[in-house]
Amino acid sequence: LVRELDEELGIVASAGRPLISVPFCYADKSIRLDVWTVDAYTGTPWSRERQPLQWVDVAALDAMAMPEADRPVISALRLPDLYLITPDLQPSQCDAIVPTLERAIAGGIRLIQLRLPHWSRAQMHEWAARLRSITRAADCRMLVNADIELAIDADLDGVHLPALAAANYLARPLPALKWLGVSCHDANELAHAARIGADFATLSPVNATASHPGGVALGWERFSELVANATIPVYALGGMSRRDSANAMESGAQGIAAIRTLWSDHYVSDRAPRARAR
């Protein structure tokens, strides 16, 4: 990579990290795009081989003509490395949401899944609209769990579908400008998420979790094997904390998704024992 960047762009890269590795099959061949982000280099990029070259804001990449194999790379460039899923709050805990969400955003969160299964549709609509103004002001994206109609009506940034819900679709159920995430647990679910046009997936459980104490953890080795064959960005979910971020990325993940460790423990649902919320 260092050699190629020097030959084509006239720069010398000195620091970088893997972003995503994408397998892609054409009619006559199979390829793998091994994509890195370069965090430090010397020199000024210029077209040493006279190929077209331009600087483009990452938000504008969606509108540009791209080979199909590059689409997951664009998603990976736009997605952050931390994905917060709200805890199972009761409606009586609604006063906790705004200050805790603001603290999470101040701490670097830029992608949030609003998951409140005990709330009514009217409550969800009211709070989604209220929270949307907070997240948009911070350039943070907010998805709602499962409810496509709510995401469109409330002008949220997208939807995260549980695996069973995603299985009901044969094509992408959202407009291209909305984010679509899918919860996955195995290779078949990851492949289906890609087929219906999901922008990213979560893969779980990587480690044992308090919320699913009887679940069988994948472990990092199996997680890495599954992600190596995925064609969309994948977040590691299940027993994750910020200190797992480096390990997740080394295993091919976009980053980590988490509930308790990215949210204040004080506001975890009353149904969860305190010993499990640490």
VENJOMO-V488388 format. One record per pair of residues at least 4 apart in sequence whose ideal C-beta (glycine too) atoms are under 6 Angstrom apart, sorted by the first residue. I is the first residue (numbers start at 1). J is the second residue. D is the distance in whole Angstrom. If there is no record, write none. Layout:
I;J;D + I;J;D
This chain:
2;13;5 + 4;8;6 + 5;9;5 + 5;11;5 + 5;13;5 + 6;12;6 + 8;48;6 + 8;49;6 + 9;45;4 + 10;43;5 + 10;46;5 + 10;48;5 + 11;41;4 + 11;43;4 + 11;45;5 + 12;42;5 + 12;43;6 + 13;38;5 + 13;41;5 + 14;40;5 + 15;39;5 + 15;40;4 + 16;36;5 + 16;38;4 + 16;39;6 + 17;37;6 + 18;36;6 + 19;35;5 + 19;36;6 + 19;37;5 + 19;76;5 + 20;35;5 + 20;76;4 + 20;233;6 + 21;34;5 + 22;33;4 + 22;72;5 + 22;231;6 + 23;32;5 + 24;31;5 + 24;69;4 + 25;30;5 + 35;73;5 + 47;51;6 + 47;53;4 + 56;60;5 + 58;77;5 + 58;78;6 + 61;74;5 + 66;70;4 + 72;231;6 + 72;232;5 + 75;79;6 + 75;199;5 + 75;233;5 + 76;233;5 + 79;200;6 + 79;233;6 + 79;254;6 + 80;110;4 + 80;111;5 + 81;255;3 + 82;109;6 + 82;255;6 + 83;111;5 + 83;235;5 + 83;257;4 + 84;104;6 + 84;109;5 + 84;112;5 + 84;262;4 + 85;113;5 + 85;115;6 + 85;259;5 + 86;114;6 + 86;115;5 + 87;259;5 + 87;263;5 + 87;268;5 + 87;269;6 + 88;269;4 + 89;93;4 + 89;116;6 + 89;269;6 + 90;118;6 + 91;119;6 + 91;123;6 + 96;100;5 + 96;267;4 + 97;101;6 + 100;264;5 + 100;267;5 + 104;109;4 + 105;109;5 + 105;138;5 + 105;140;5 + 110;140;5 + 111;141;5 + 112;142;5 + 113;143;5 + 113;145;6 + 113;160;5 + 114;142;6 + 114;144;5 + 115;145;4 + 119;123;4 + 119;124;5 + 124;128;6 + 125;154;6 + 127;131;6 + 128;154;4 + 128;156;6 + 129;154;5 + 132;136;6 + 135;140;4 + 135;142;4 + 141;157;4 + 142;156;6 + 142;157;5 + 143;157;6 + 143;158;4 + 143;159;6 + 143;160;5 + 143;179;6 + 144;150;5 + 144;151;5 + 144;156;5 + 144;159;6 + 145;160;5 + 146;165;6 + 148;159;5 + 148;173;6 + 149;153;6 + 150;154;6 + 151;156;4 + 151;159;5 + 157;179;6 + 158;178;4 + 158;179;3 + 158;180;6 + 160;181;4 + 161;165;5 + 161;166;4 + 161;182;5 + 162;183;5 + 163;183;5 + 163;184;6 + 163;189;5 + 166;182;5 + 169;173;5 + 169;196;5 + 171;196;6 + 172;196;5 + 172;197;3 + 174;178;4 + 174;180;5 + 179;199;5 + 180;198;5 + 180;199;5 + 181;200;5 + 182;193;4 + 182;198;5 + 182;201;5 + 183;202;5 + 184;189;4 + 184;190;5 + 184;193;6 + 184;201;5 + 184;203;5 + 185;189;6 + 187;226;6 + 190;201;6 + 190;230;5 + 193;198;4 + 193;201;5 + 194;231;5 + 194;232;5 + 198;232;6 + 200;232;6 + 200;233;4 + 201;232;6 + 201;234;5 + 202;235;5 + 202;237;4 + 202;257;5 + 203;234;5 + 204;237;4 + 204;238;4 + 205;209;5 + 205;215;5 + 205;217;5 + 205;238;3 + 206;218;5 + 206;223;5 + 206;236;5 + 206;238;5 + 207;217;5 + 207;238;5 + 207;239;3 + 208;217;5 + 208;239;6 + 209;238;5 + 209;239;5 + 210;276;4 + 218;222;4 + 218;223;5 + 220;251;5 + 223;251;6 + 224;251;4 + 224;252;6 + 227;234;5 + 227;252;4 + 228;252;6 + 230;234;5 + 233;254;4 + 234;253;6 + 235;254;5 + 235;255;6 + 235;257;4 + 236;240;6 + 236;248;4 + 236;253;5 + 236;256;5 + 237;257;4 + 240;244;5 + 240;256;4 + 240;258;4 + 241;261;4 + 244;248;6 + 244;256;6 + 245;255;6 + 245;256;5 + 248;253;4 + 248;256;5 + 249;253;6 + 258;262;5 + 260;268;6 + 260;277;6 + 265;277;5 + 268;272;5 + 268;277;4 + 272;276;6 + 272;277;5
